[in-house]
């Protein structure tokens, strides 16, 4: 399939991408970062609604660029039969189809898995949705926080008796996209062994519920005698493990392992607390959590600043971290050195920074130079290179309004 040295691990694989917003585009974004050819299908006349998401400069969305670098844009009027014919032809030329419409929408467009499989029996089709393709909630509209709430995740946030505080970033959307990528990669591996394609139903709610580390088994195995409790800034089952207030802000400290607690008591000059029956093991410290918090915060407030505490704890190899702002994280030397913060160039936005590609491959150490598409920018290239359409046929489709592109 691949000639010569591949650009990256997915070089040569082709993806038909019917996605927008976050979860779906995360799948195809990661695949593009790994060298896959991604055809982003955009509906005329406006295309992906994320093209208007802030920050916008010169009519260009930084968010759209972040989510769609390395993809080719095919913009067409999907209501027109010639457009559907183009998409049917493309289905036969690709390895993977990804979509994140509400359940049933892709079928009404004529591209249910049954129809797609008839056209290309070896295709991997992946549907990403909030609730999945089946079940009582399947047809409800939803976003990240909706799935989070149904998964019992939001309930765990905040102080007991107080309001809940969901994280202000797309944890569920992005991680659902990563789950989908894992499923696609495994399905492609299965196909190399059997020649068989398959359908993947990836749900944000399923992904979120999968994050419960202790809670579900604890409730079930105990017959309900143990129940998760909201403990605000501190991890429910471990102590000390949470957010502590210092002289100039907050930081995480995780000293719940007994040897970490003993070491912590030594560095604060109170070694006797390491073997004190009230604090001798995790269960004892949980029963006496208020006193543990007081011990730690008293020590923190005796120090000149939180950074001093972080350096002392790092030296002692006790897990801890300052709670950085987004700007502070962007400028942290560790994130800079590893290109966790990545500078990219866009023809309209210029240079700016985005979250870097998080997967590292020893055989492909360099990141690909990628560019986000203008609306309909690759109409001609896709129809010519993938389907063999000549210039006259493409021009006719443009005149008839089947194809659409923004002026360049």
N, C-alpha and C positions, 0 to 999 in steps of 0.2 A: 504493500500500500504506500510506503514512504520510500523515496529515493534519496540516497545520500544521507548526510547528517541532518536529523530533524531539528527544527528551531526550538522545540520544547516537547514535553512529555505527551501532549495531545496533538502534536502536529499531524495534519492529514485527516483528522476527524472533522466532520461537518455537522453544524447545528442549525436547526430552524427554530428561531426564538420568538415566541408570541408572548413576551412578558413586559411588565412595566411596574413602577413603584420600587419595592425593595427586595422581597423574598425571591421572586422569580429572576429578576435581573442579576441577583447575586450569583445564581447558578451559572448563567451564561458569562458573566463577568469573569469568574474564576476560570472557566473553560477557555475564554479568550486569552487570559493571562498565561495559560499553559499551552498556547499555540493553536487551539482549535479555530476553525473558520466558522464564524457566527454570523448568520443572516438574521438581522433584527427586522421583524415584520412590523411596520407601523401603518396605522389606519389613516387614510386621507380624511380631511386635509391637514390636521394638526399634529398627527403622530403621537408619540409617547407623551402623556400628560405631564411627565416629570421634566419636560423641556422648559417648563416655566417655574420650576422650584428654585428658591433662592440658594445661593447668591447668583443674581443674573447681571451680566455685564455684556454690552454690545449684543443684546438679544440672546446670549448664551448662558445656560445654566451650569454652574460649577457642579451641582449635584448630578445632572445628567451626564456630564463628562466623566465624573468619578465612576458612575455605574455602567458606562457603556463604551469605555475605551476598548479599542480592538475589534469592535463589531462593525458590520456593514449594514447600512440602512436601505431597506426596500419599502417604499411607501406606495400603497395602492388602495383603491376603493374596493374593499372586500365585498361590498354588496354586488359588484359587477361580476357577471359570469366569467369574463376573460381573466379577471384577477384570481378568482377561485381556480381557474384552469392553471394559471401560473403556479399557484401554491401547491396544487396537486402534483404538478411536474416536479417541483422542488422536493416534495416529500420523498420521491423516488431517488433523489440524489444525495440525501443526507443520512447520517447515522443516528442523530438524536433530534427529537422535537420536544421543546420545553414550553409550557404555557402556565399562566397563573390567573386565568379568568375564574369567575365563580363557576361552580360545577354546572355542566350542561351547556355553557356558552360556546365552548370550542366545538361541541357536537352540532349545535345549531348553525355554526358556520360551515359545517360539512366536514369537520376533521376530528370526529370521535376516534377513539383507538380502533374500533372495528373497521372504520373507513380507511384510516391510515394504514392499518395492518394489511388490508387488501392491496393497497398500493405498494407497500414496502414491508414484506413479512419480517425482515431482520431489523426494523427500526426499533429504537428505544424511545418510548414516549413517556414523558414525566409531567404530571400535573401537580402543581403546588397550590395549595389553598389553605384557608384558615382552619376549616373543620374536617377536611377530607371529602371524598367523593360519595360517601355513604354515611348513614346515621341521621338521627332526628335533627341535628343542627346543620347538616351539610349545605342546605340552600340559603342559610342566613348570611348576610353580609358581615364581613369582619376584617379587623386589622390586628396588628401585633398585640396591643393591649387587651383586645377582646379575647383572643386565645389565651393570653396570660391569665386573665381573670377566671376563665373557665377551668384552667389547669390547677387552680388552687395556689398559684404562685404569688399573685398580688396580695392575697390574704395574709401571707407570711410577713409582709413588709409593714413597718411602722410599729409604734409602741402599743402594747395591749390596751384596748379601749379607745385608742386614738384613730386618726385617719390613716389610710394606706398611702404608700409612696412608691409608685412604679418607677423603674429606672428611665431616665429621659434619653434613651437611645434605643436603636432597633435590635435589641438582643434576640428576640424571637424571630424576627424576619430574617436577619442575617444568618442565624444558626440553622433555621429551616432550610435556607439556601445551601448551606454547607452539608446538611443531612441529605438533601436532594443530590448534590454533587457526588457524595459517597455512594448513594444508591445507583446513580448513572454509571460511575466508574466500575462498580461491581457487576452491573448488568452488561456492560461492554466486555468485561472479562468473561462472563458466562457465555456471551455470544461468540467469543473467539473459540470457546471449547465446544459449543453445540451448534452454532449458526443461528440460534433462536433469538429473536427480539422479544421484548416484553413491555408491559405497562407498569408504571410506577406512580403510586398514589401517596404523595408526601404532604402531611398536614402540620401546620403550625402548632395546633393543639397537641398533637402527638409528640412533636419535638419538645415543646415546653414541659409536658408531663414527664418526659424522659429525664428531665433535670432533677427530679426529686431524688436526693441521695439517700436519706434516712427515712423521710416522712411516711411514705406509702407502706413500706415493709414494716415499719414500726407500728403503725395503726393496725395493720392486718395481722401480723404475727402475734401481737399482744392481745388480740381479740378486742381492741378498742380501749384497753386500760391505759395505754400510752397514747397521748395525743399531741401533735405539734402545737407549740405555743409561740405567739409573737413575742419576741424579745428585743425589738427595736434595733439598737446599734450593735447588739451582741449575738453571736451564733448560739442557737438554742441549746445544742447538745454538748458544747465545748466551752471550757473556761480556763484561762482568759483567751478569748478569741473574738475580737470586735473592734469597734471604734472608740478611741479614748481621746479626751480633750487635753491638749497641752497648752503651753504658754501662748503660742501664736497659731493655733488651729488644731486640726484633728489628725490622727494617724491610726492606722491599723496595727494591732499587735496580736500575734498568734503564738502564745506561750503555753498552750494547753497540754502538750506532752510533759510528762513529769520531769524529765531531765532539763527541758527548757525552763520550766517553772523554777526548778532548783537553781539553775544558772542565773535566771533573772533576779531571784532573791539575793544571790551573791553580789551581782553587780550594783544593786541598789543599797548594798551595805546592811542587809537584813537576812543573813543566811538562815537564821532560826525559823523564818516563815516557810522555808522550803520543806521542813519536816513537821511543821505545826499541824496537828490533827485536823484543824479546820480547812487546811489547804493541801493536804498531803497527796491527794489524787484528784482526778478530774471530777468525780462524783462529789467529793467534799467541796471542791471549789465552786461547783454549780450551786450547791446548797447555800454557799456563802458568797455568791456573786457580788452583792453590794460592797462587801468589805474588800474583795479582790479589786474591784474597780477603783475604790478609794485609795488603795495601796499604789496602784499604777499611776493614777492621775496625780496623786500627791508627789510622786517622784518626778513625773513629767514637768510639773509646774515649779520644781526646784531648779530645773535646767535653764540655760539661757534661751533656748529655742528648740523647736521640734527637730531641726536638722541634727542638733547635738545628740538627741535621743536616738535618731535613726542610725547615726554612725556608731554609737555605743552598742546598740542592738545588733547591727551588722557585724561588728567585731566579735560579738558573742555568738554569732550565727543563730540568733533568735529571729524568726520571720517577722518582718515589720515593713511598713511603707508609709511615707507621707501621703496624704490625700491631695493629689495635685489637681489643679484646674486643667481644663483642656489645653490652654496656652502653655502652662508649665509642662504638661506631658509632651506637647509638640516640640518643646525645646530641651527635653531631657537628653543628656549625651548617649544613654543606652539606646533609646528609640532612634536617635539620629544615626548612630553607628550601624545599626542593623537595618536601616531604611524602613523601619516600622512606620515612620513618617516619610512619605515619598514625594519628592518634587517632580511635577509633570509639566509639560508644556502643551497648551492648546492654542490653535491658530487664532481664536477670537479672545480668549481670556488671558493669554500670555502664560507666564509661569505661576503656579500656585501649588499648594500641598494637599495631599489626600492620604487616607490610610493606605499603607503599602500592602503589597501582595503577601499574605501571611504564610504561604506554603514554601518550604525550602527543599530544593532537589540538588544533590551533589553533582549529578550529571548535567544540570542546567543552572549553573550558579548565577548567571546574568538575567536580569529582568528584560522582557521584551519592550521595545519602543512601540507604543500603541497610541492611536488617536481615535477620539470619539467622532462619529459620523454626523454630518449635516443631514437634515431630513431628506430622504430619498436620494442621497448622494451616490449610492451604488446601484441604482436601478439598472442602468445600462450594463455595468460590469457583471452583475448577477445574471441578467437575462442572456447576455452574450456568452459568458464563460461557463455557466452552469447548464443553460438550456439551448444554447446555439442559436438564439434569435439574431436576425440580421438588423441592420440599422433602420431600414424602412419599417419593419414590423414594430420595432421599439418606438419609432417616431409616431406611428399610427396609434399605438396604445397611449402615448402621451397626449395626442390630439383628442382622443376619445375620453380623456379624463380617467382612464384606468390607472395610470401611473401619475404620481405627484412628487414634486420636489420643490424645495425652497430655492429662491434665487441665490446664486453664488457670485 
